[in-house]
């Protein structure tokens, strides 16, 4: 009982003390501080600090959870644009109707009317008139040598019979020899005032047929590309003559040019873009005015069409840089003024137009293939159901189509080697995909550069089914357009990377010296289409991790585990070049525009670039390199990289571009240290995109449109044709 009373008394005393302290605290003390003070008094300060730390830890955990729940920022790749065609411009040719035929006439007239005369001394002056009036009876027509001043010269001592008529003296009269002290010298006398400036102008310059027809340009306009309009106005401004008209009708030059333009579809262009109607109106005198007007308009339309053809054939109808950010080309400049001048002085204007197209063997092979397909009547296509997937032991009604396709597309060697299998299937038929059929498919896959696994899947079906002629023709036309973006001559020595074919080829002396499988960018990290020059081969390279990979792929992992890069052996340096640990970076403060460190992977077996890389510096950070993931080369579709080109045989390519042996390359790699070797003579490299491309034997291979760029180019061409047609 005493013990209980004692506890009660202590509790009462504690409460009394609490109320006493609360009463003593200042009235301005915040409630929270008062409560904290009371808590410290009652329970002790250590316990209070512990509770505060627990609250802070819970707050930090909550904040980290909320941050982790937010999506990490991303760097977007290049965009595909809504293509806007080159617009046409209405060019008013009326100013050409007012151009003077000969701007140089005043100077010529001044030279004849008031030429510089040799000073004559007073001793030589005869008091009598020096010469009777001389009239110029005739002058040479346009194109002849100008009137010689000497033909109008006389000597003071010469005598002309007073009875002579003016007709007895002509411009052809030779100068009369002087008997004075200045024998052999002559003084030039002014042409008398009876010969007016207008008379001399009319005689010196005989208007061309074009100049006489300039009046018909008044009020006439053409609708064409701006560059074409500028070239036409510059050429016909002065000293011009007809190019496409002779007399009262179109000439042979016009006919040959029109023939080439009418065949524009044969070179992947559209003949409707260059159509010119023949002039109307009768040749008889009754309709002479309308005929002359029609001929002048025909002249202008022909020049516009011919120059448009030259422009399109040389650089292409489409500006590739307006298709997407994955295209990077400096558009070709075409000297249209020179083109018009060249066509004006040659009878082979049609040949001039024809050679404006690319003249390389690849273009010729594609053009020949296009002509062959357009002559073909039957479709070279076997339809195998989409989604068909065959392994040994499975049954499908598509098995018969697979066998039929192999009969059609397999090599003679394949058909001979598997002849018994084909005979057996003809006899028994059925839907079962047997081991024997799989072996036949495996050989077909080897022949078509596919993974020889005997499985009938998407890529094998594409090769078996083939493409319709219509699809092939479209791919050929697009290939011709893309070839116009490249140089006319690719070079006797170059590297050609064709992304849809997943191949990289080293060409020497115009022949494929070495060709290999390649891995290119994923759809989300597409490889760009551009050209450059190979400069360096780097052995045992560092991999400088691009900012896009740091942000898009590494950042989410680093926010969960800041030591992620340290564990993988990557090297991080700050902006001053000092090494830092990935644990010491605030990865939540890192964004697309604020990466405070550089990240690189040192050389080694796990290095993403493998043993070497081949550099052609460009703003896309794309190059060729080795890879430790060799198994991916066995895939049929090989779009796995972040945009760079991985090579199946990097040592072979390095040796080729360096002009050294494989042994030399192996020795450089064996040193184990990072070193770079320059390419002695820079080699063109074309990182290209062709869904139809000729093989070394002249045949044409067709490939899937892996990035969908054919579709966008088709739309761009269609829009261009609509703009030009005015629809």
C-alpha angles and dihedrals in degrees: 000000000000090000091054093048090050091055091049092051092049092050092050091049091050091051091047089051092050092052090046093053092046090053092050095051115100116266090235094059109118114247092240091055091046090051092047091050092050090047090053091049094048103036105017133255097262092061090049093052091050092054091049091053091050091053091050092049091051090049092051092048090051091050092049091049091050092048092048089051091056113086115250116246119261136208110229121221126232118304133238109237133219096248118237113195124226103272126233121240130212106235116198109213095186093106089063089063090064098047114121114244095229120020091183096060099100092058092048092049092048090051091057101034097045109016123172108268128205110252113255121213120230090244090065096050115107115209089226121077109284095226142349116255113288119206123198104236097186141005131202116264125247112304095027125113113283118259108280114235089219091067089067096047127109134174124242092235095051118106126217117192109250090223093061115112122226089252090065090068121062138172088259092064109119119236114270114242116248122234093197132093090277094058110162093025123098136192120223113234124203118259106256120258091248087081106071127207090245090055092052092046091052092049098042096050124038109194117246121234088254093054091051088052098047089100089072091064090067107113093005122127136174129207111223145125112305094241090052093050092051092050093050094050091047094050099045095041096095142355091015133147136184116290101182101028130070119183108323101337144048112282133227091266089061093047094052092047092049090051092055093046091049088057094051091119088067090066097043097268130109117257091205089068091065103036116137123184119226115251117270130216131077123277093228121104093254091068099030097121096052090044092054091048091050092049092052092049090047089053092054095044092049092051091049093049094046093049091046089053091050090049095048095042092050104042105010132250093265128067100222094203089064092057099067144323088262091073118080118177137137101231113238120255115226122201098222094172090061090044092058092046091051093050090049093059100042132069089208097074089139091057090048090055092046095054091051085082119084110285100202123118092248092060091047092051091050091047091051091049091050092053091048094051093048089054092049116101105189125065112245093215138115114191113223113183115262113252095029111153119177130188127168110287097025123116126219137157086232092071091088091054090050090055092046091050092051090051088054101041106024120105122254089251091055093049092050095046093049097034093120091052091053092047091049092051091048088054101043104019115179138146098264116117101220133194089252092055090047090055090052090050090048091059091046088054092052090052091052098045093252129136103276097227098126091235117131105222139142099298094042091049090052090056093043096046095044122198130285115255089246092058092046092050091052091051091049092051090050090048090054091051092050092047088060089062090060127068116282088240114042090195133257088258119039146120118248120195115188109192100197089050091047089224138127117199132189110211122200126177088357093300132105101257096174129003128180145171116272138195116220137183126306119247088260091049103035122188111243126239111238145113131243143146128269110237111162145023113208120199124207089005132198114234111227102204110230118238091242091059092046091053102035101038113013101039097069090052092045092053089055094041116016090191093059095109093044090056091052093051098247120155120231125194129180126226090279092055095252119143114247135180119246087230090065095057120095096227092183088066092052118101141159092283099033115058104148096192140053115230126202137167115226122231117279146106093295095047110128091227095052118205101339148357131211113219132210100164113230138154091253092064090230122150141146120263149156122261136205091220097080094158092074090070089071091066120098094220108048108183101130109118132093090247104295122109117249116203128217091209105027094161091056092050092046092051091049097051092043092047088231135118128268087246090060091052091048091052092052092051092046091062087073095214131107113262137152128218119197121228105243095217117028112243124211114242123195115200093193145171116218123154088189120041134157120249123226090264092057097256118123124240122208124210140188118267093246097179098032092245094134089063093052093046091049089054092048092052092047091051091048091053090049092052092048092047090050094238 
